[in-house]
Amino acid sequence: MFGVIYLIGMSIGLGFFALTYLFSKTLKTWYRSLVVFIIGVLFLLGSIIIVGGFEGMGYGVISLGILSIAVLLLIFPTSLLWKKSIYTVVILAILSNVAFGYLNKLNYWVVKKSDYSYVNSVDSYIKKIQNEPSIQGYKIFTILEGNQGVVLSLGEKMFGNNIEVLDVEESGNTTHIKIRTFQNKSIEKNPVIVIGVERLQPEILITDTDGTVYNKAD
């Protein structure tokens, strides 16, 4: 993830470097690189002072990409071939990452409640957690056509809530499921959702937008 953000930062740096030619075609390369370097420093300060926290990390990585471009162009200020090589490598790296992400995008879906009965093990577990509403967390089942199903229950303290799946992502050996819970007068004693996925990594992370992390149910 941070690798892609870093490449985006490098592309932004290259963009600002190219923009300097709109203002003047006679500027020396070291001056153009200095402009890019200053922009990178401003991005870094903004990530620390203005944004901060975890969200600021992304902007910080972007600033590192911008600063890297500035340094590279300062080291090799007179080589036109080197400049073209930097542009080519960065653009190809970004395109490769985008293509890889698209081809390996994880498919997921929310199983309709009316379809729970089609898988006996899932149906039985759903009935169990409604009879024992204290059960909180997730459990994995094999559902239709060999796909994996993640059954997530919020527990009785979340009575009246519904669950919305925001995204399912893969990072290394981790499948990260992002959800949002909200009050919707649900009549379930134990709010539950079944998320179908085509594959699961060994580690599973389920997080709510309110900061709650759901672990494997006992």
DRENDO-1510 file (C-alpha; in Angstrom, 1 decimal, always signed):
<recs>
REC; n; res; u; v; w
REC; 1; MET; +0.0; +0.0; +0.0 .
REC; 2; PHE; +2.7; +2.5; +1.0 .
REC; 3; GLY; +4.7; +1.5; -2.0 .
REC; 4; VAL; +1.9; +2.7; -4.3 .
REC; 5; ILE; +1.6; +5.9; -2.3 .
REC; 6; TYR; +5.3; +6.5; -2.6 .
REC; 7; LEU; +5.1; +6.0; -6.4 .
REC; 8; ILE; +2.2; +8.5; -6.5 .
REC; 9; GLY; +4.5; +11.0; -4.6 .
REC; 10; MET; +7.2; +10.5; -7.1 .
REC; 11; SER; +4.8; +11.1; -10.0 .
REC; 12; ILE; +3.6; +14.3; -8.3 .
REC; 13; GLY; +7.2; +15.4; -8.0 .
REC; 14; LEU; +7.8; +14.7; -11.7 .
REC; 15; GLY; +4.6; +16.7; -12.4 .
REC; 16; PHE; +5.8; +19.7; -10.4 .
REC; 17; PHE; +9.2; +19.5; -12.1 .
REC; 18; ALA; +7.5; +19.5; -15.5 .
REC; 19; LEU; +5.3; +22.5; -14.5 .
REC; 20; THR; +8.3; +24.6; -13.9 .
REC; 21; TYR; +8.9; +24.7; -17.6 .
REC; 22; LEU; +5.6; +26.6; -18.0 .
REC; 23; PHE; +6.9; +29.5; -16.0 .
REC; 24; SER; +10.4; +29.6; -17.5 .
REC; 25; LYS; +12.3; +27.5; -20.0 .
REC; 26; THR; +15.6; +29.1; -19.0 .
REC; 27; LEU; +15.8; +28.0; -15.4 .
REC; 28; LYS; +18.7; +25.8; -14.5 .
REC; 29; THR; +17.8; +22.2; -13.5 .
REC; 30; TRP; +19.1; +22.6; -10.0 .
REC; 31; TYR; +16.7; +25.5; -9.4 .
REC; 32; ARG; +13.8; +23.4; -10.7 .
REC; 33; SER; +14.8; +20.5; -8.4 .
REC; 34; LEU; +15.0; +23.0; -5.5 .
REC; 35; VAL; +11.4; +24.0; -6.2 .
REC; 36; VAL; +10.3; +20.4; -6.1 .
REC; 37; PHE; +12.3; +19.8; -2.9 .
REC; 38; ILE; +10.6; +22.8; -1.2 .
REC; 39; ILE; +7.1; +21.4; -2.3 .
REC; 40; GLY; +8.1; +18.0; -0.8 .
REC; 41; VAL; +9.1; +19.7; +2.5 .
REC; 42; LEU; +5.8; +21.6; +2.6 .
REC; 43; PHE; +3.9; +18.3; +2.0 .
REC; 44; LEU; +5.9; +16.7; +4.9 .
REC; 45; LEU; +5.2; +19.6; +7.3 .
REC; 46; GLY; +1.5; +19.5; +6.3 .
REC; 47; SER; +1.3; +15.8; +7.1 .
REC; 48; ILE; +2.8; +16.3; +10.5 .
REC; 49; ILE; +1.3; +19.7; +11.6 .
REC; 50; ILE; -2.1; +19.9; +9.7 .
REC; 51; VAL; -3.2; +16.3; +9.2 .
REC; 52; GLY; -1.3; +14.3; +11.8 .
REC; 53; GLY; -2.1; +10.8; +13.1 .
REC; 54; PHE; -2.5; +7.8; +10.9 .
REC; 55; GLU; -4.1; +9.8; +8.0 .
REC; 56; GLY; -1.0; +12.0; +8.0 .
REC; 57; MET; +1.2; +9.0; +7.3 .
REC; 58; GLY; -0.1; +8.8; +3.7 .
REC; 59; TYR; +0.8; +12.4; +3.0 .
REC; 60; GLY; +4.1; +11.8; +4.6 .
REC; 61; VAL; +4.9; +9.0; +2.3 .
REC; 62; ILE; +3.8; +11.2; -0.7 .
REC; 63; SER; +6.3; +13.8; +0.5 .
REC; 64; LEU; +9.1; +11.3; +0.6 .
REC; 65; GLY; +8.3; +10.4; -3.1 .
REC; 66; ILE; +8.4; +14.1; -4.0 .
REC; 67; LEU; +11.7; +14.6; -2.1 .
REC; 68; SER; +13.2; +11.5; -3.8 .
REC; 69; ILE; +12.5; +13.0; -7.2 .
REC; 70; ALA; +14.1; +16.3; -6.2 .
REC; 71; VAL; +17.2; +14.6; -4.9 .
REC; 72; LEU; +17.5; +12.3; -8.0 .
REC; 73; LEU; +17.2; +15.3; -10.3 .
REC; 74; LEU; +19.8; +17.3; -8.3 .
REC; 75; ILE; +22.3; +14.4; -8.5 .
REC; 76; PHE; +21.9; +14.1; -12.2 .
REC; 77; PRO; +21.0; +17.6; -13.3 .
REC; 78; THR; +22.5; +17.6; -16.8 .
REC; 79; SER; +21.6; +14.1; -18.1 .
REC; 80; LEU; +18.5; +14.3; -20.4 .
REC; 81; LEU; +18.6; +10.5; -20.8 .
REC; 82; TRP; +18.5; +10.1; -17.0 .
REC; 83; LYS; +15.5; +12.4; -16.7 .
REC; 84; LYS; +13.7; +10.4; -19.3 .
REC; 85; SER; +14.6; +7.2; -17.6 .
REC; 86; ILE; +13.2; +8.5; -14.3 .
REC; 87; TYR; +9.9; +9.5; -15.9 .
REC; 88; THR; +9.6; +6.1; -17.7 .
REC; 89; VAL; +10.4; +4.0; -14.7 .
REC; 90; VAL; +8.0; +5.8; -12.4 .
REC; 91; ILE; +5.2; +5.8; -14.9 .
REC; 92; LEU; +5.7; +2.1; -15.7 .
REC; 93; ALA; +5.9; +1.2; -12.0 .
REC; 94; ILE; +2.6; +3.0; -11.3 .
REC; 95; LEU; +0.9; +1.4; -14.3 .
REC; 96; SER; +2.2; -2.0; -13.2 .
REC; 97; ASN; +0.8; -1.6; -9.7 .
REC; 98; VAL; -2.6; -0.4; -11.0 .
REC; 99; ALA; -2.8; -3.4; -13.3 .
REC; 100; PHE; -1.7; -5.8; -10.6 .
REC; 101; GLY; -4.3; -4.4; -8.2 .
REC; 102; TYR; -7.0; -4.6; -10.8 .
REC; 103; LEU; -6.2; -8.2; -11.8 .
REC; 104; ASN; -6.0; -9.4; -8.2 .
REC; 105; LYS; -8.9; -7.4; -6.8 .
REC; 106; LEU; -10.8; -9.5; -4.3 .
REC; 107; ASN; -14.4; -10.2; -5.1 .
REC; 108; TYR; -16.9; -10.1; -2.2 .
REC; 109; TRP; -20.6; -9.9; -1.6 .
REC; 110; VAL; -23.1; -9.8; +1.2 .
REC; 111; VAL; -25.2; -13.0; +1.4 .
REC; 112; LYS; -28.9; -12.4; +1.6 .
REC; 113; LYS; -30.6; -13.4; +4.8 .
REC; 114; SER; -33.1; -15.4; +2.8 .
REC; 115; ASP; -30.1; -17.5; +1.5 .
REC; 116; TYR; -28.8; -18.5; +4.9 .
REC; 117; SER; -30.8; -21.7; +4.9 .
REC; 118; TYR; -29.0; -23.0; +1.8 .
REC; 119; VAL; -26.0; -23.8; +3.9 .
REC; 120; ASN; -26.9; -25.9; +6.9 .
REC; 121; SER; -23.8; -25.1; +8.9 .
REC; 122; VAL; -24.3; -21.3; +8.4 .
REC; 123; ASP; -28.1; -21.6; +9.2 .
REC; 124; SER; -27.4; -23.5; +12.4 .
REC; 125; TYR; -24.8; -21.1; +13.5 .
REC; 126; ILE; -27.1; -18.1; +12.8 .
REC; 127; LYS; -29.8; -19.7; +15.0 .
REC; 128; LYS; -27.2; -20.4; +17.7 .
REC; 129; ILE; -26.0; -16.8; +18.0 .
REC; 130; GLN; -29.5; -15.5; +18.1 .
REC; 131; ASN; -30.2; -17.9; +21.0 .
REC; 132; GLU; -26.9; -16.9; +22.6 .
REC; 133; PRO; -26.7; -13.1; +21.8 .
REC; 134; SER; -23.6; -12.7; +23.9 .
REC; 135; ILE; -21.5; -14.3; +21.0 .
REC; 136; GLN; -19.4; -11.6; +19.3 .
REC; 137; GLY; -16.9; -11.9; +16.6 .
REC; 138; TYR; -16.5; -13.8; +13.3 .
REC; 139; LYS; -16.5; -17.4; +12.2 .
REC; 140; ILE; -15.5; -18.9; +8.8 .
REC; 141; PHE; -17.6; -21.3; +6.8 .
REC; 142; THR; -17.5; -22.8; +3.4 .
REC; 143; ILE; -20.5; -21.7; +1.5 .
REC; 144; LEU; -21.9; -22.2; -2.1 .
REC; 145; GLU; -19.5; -23.2; -4.9 .
REC; 146; GLY; -16.6; -23.6; -2.4 .
REC; 147; ASN; -16.4; -19.9; -1.6 .
REC; 148; GLN; -15.7; -18.8; +2.0 .
REC; 149; GLY; -18.2; -17.1; +4.1 .
REC; 150; VAL; -17.4; -14.8; +7.1 .
REC; 151; VAL; -20.2; -14.7; +9.6 .
REC; 152; LEU; -19.9; -11.7; +11.8 .
REC; 153; SER; -22.0; -11.1; +14.9 .
REC; 154; LEU; -21.9; -7.8; +16.9 .
REC; 155; GLY; -23.2; -9.1; +20.2 .
REC; 156; GLU; -26.2; -8.2; +22.3 .
REC; 157; LYS; -24.9; -4.8; +23.2 .
REC; 158; MET; -25.3; -3.7; +19.6 .
REC; 159; PHE; -29.0; -4.7; +19.5 .
REC; 160; GLY; -30.8; -2.5; +17.0 .
REC; 161; ASN; -27.8; -2.0; +14.8 .
REC; 162; ASN; -27.3; -3.0; +11.1 .
REC; 163; ILE; -24.0; -3.7; +9.4 .
REC; 164; GLU; -22.7; -2.3; +6.1 .
REC; 165; VAL; -19.6; -3.7; +4.4 .
REC; 166; LEU; -17.4; -0.9; +3.1 .
REC; 167; ASP; -14.6; -2.8; +1.6 .
REC; 168; VAL; -12.6; -6.1; +1.6 .
REC; 169; GLU; -8.9; -5.8; +0.9 .
REC; 170; GLU; -5.9; -8.1; +0.9 .
REC; 171; SER; -2.5; -7.0; +2.2 .
REC; 172; GLY; +0.2; -9.7; +2.3 .
REC; 173; ASN; -1.2; -12.6; +4.3 .
REC; 174; THR; -4.1; -10.6; +5.8 .
REC; 175; THR; -7.7; -10.1; +4.6 .
REC; 176; HIS; -9.0; -6.8; +6.0 .
REC; 177; ILE; -12.8; -6.4; +6.1 .
REC; 178; LYS; -14.0; -2.9; +6.8 .
REC; 179; ILE; -17.5; -2.4; +8.1 .
REC; 180; ARG; -19.8; +0.3; +9.4 .
REC; 181; THR; -22.5; -0.2; +12.0 .
REC; 182; PHE; -25.5; +2.1; +12.4 .
REC; 183; GLN; -28.8; +2.2; +14.2 .
REC; 184; ASN; -31.6; +1.0; +12.1 .
REC; 185; LYS; -34.0; -0.6; +14.5 .
REC; 186; SER; -32.9; -4.1; +13.6 .
REC; 187; ILE; -35.0; -6.7; +15.4 .
REC; 188; GLU; -32.1; -9.2; +15.6 .
REC; 189; LYS; -31.1; -10.0; +19.2 .
REC; 190; ASN; -27.6; -10.3; +17.9 .
REC; 191; PRO; -26.9; -8.3; +14.7 .
REC; 192; VAL; -25.3; -10.5; +12.1 .
REC; 193; ILE; -24.0; -10.4; +8.5 .
REC; 194; VAL; -22.6; -13.0; +6.2 .
REC; 195; ILE; -19.9; -11.9; +3.8 .
REC; 196; GLY; -19.0; -14.1; +0.9 .
REC; 197; VAL; -15.4; -13.9; -0.5 .
REC; 198; GLU; -13.7; -15.9; -3.2 .
REC; 199; ARG; -10.6; -16.4; -1.0 .
REC; 200; LEU; -9.3; -15.6; +2.5 .
REC; 201; GLN; -5.7; -15.1; +3.7 .
REC; 202; PRO; -4.5; -16.8; +6.9 .
REC; 203; GLU; -4.9; -13.7; +8.9 .
REC; 204; ILE; -8.3; -11.9; +9.1 .
REC; 205; LEU; -8.8; -8.4; +10.4 .
REC; 206; ILE; -12.3; -7.0; +10.8 .
REC; 207; THR; -12.6; -3.3; +11.8 .
REC; 208; ASP; -15.5; -0.9; +12.3 .
REC; 209; THR; -15.4; +2.8; +11.5 .
REC; 210; ASP; -15.8; +3.5; +15.2 .
REC; 211; GLY; -12.5; +1.8; +15.9 .
REC; 212; THR; -13.9; -1.6; +17.1 .
REC; 213; VAL; -11.8; -4.7; +16.1 .
REC; 214; TYR; -13.7; -7.9; +15.9 .
REC; 215; ASN; -11.9; -11.1; +16.8 .
REC; 216; LYS; -12.6; -14.7; +16.0 .
REC; 217; ALA; -15.7; -15.9; +18.0 .
REC; 218; ASP; -15.2; -18.7; +20.5 .
</recs>
